[in-house]
Amino acid sequence: MQKLLIKGFAAGAILLALSYAALWVLVNFFPDMAEQYYNPIFDMEGDKTYLYFLHPFILSFALAWFWRRFKSLFHGPFWWRGMEMGLVYGLVATLPSMWITFSSLSVSFALVITWLLYGIFQAVVVGIVYAKISP
């Protein structure tokens, strides 16, 4: 259990750092896309703001369970197994959730595609971390 907590917090911290880097890239290189976040559909004020910053840790612990359960199905070097896990997660979880998000909310297709790609990227990063530290 202690190893799971250490791995989950380590992967979550890496994802949190990457989310800050992605935010910086978005604001500095894609200001038109960043402007879409001023839509009233996004509520970043109030008591729920901290939930946004907990997301990397929720994802890393969920993927820790996924990795422990299914790691025997992934073969090859650690980076390939991590990429494969991230792509499987992206296909099974991220793609359907982005499909329903685009079909039900007033957000642009470009924004949803960036969320899809970023979600897959996050899962690949966590997969590589877990494949390296927990083969």
RACORSUL-V402449 format. One record per helix or strand of 2 or more residues. SS is the DSSP state (H for helix, E for strand). FROM is the first residue (numbers start at 1). LEN is the number of residues. If there is no record, write none. Layout:
SS:FROM:LEN
SS:FROM:LEN
This chain:
H:2:28
H:31:8
H:49:25
H:78:27
H:109:25
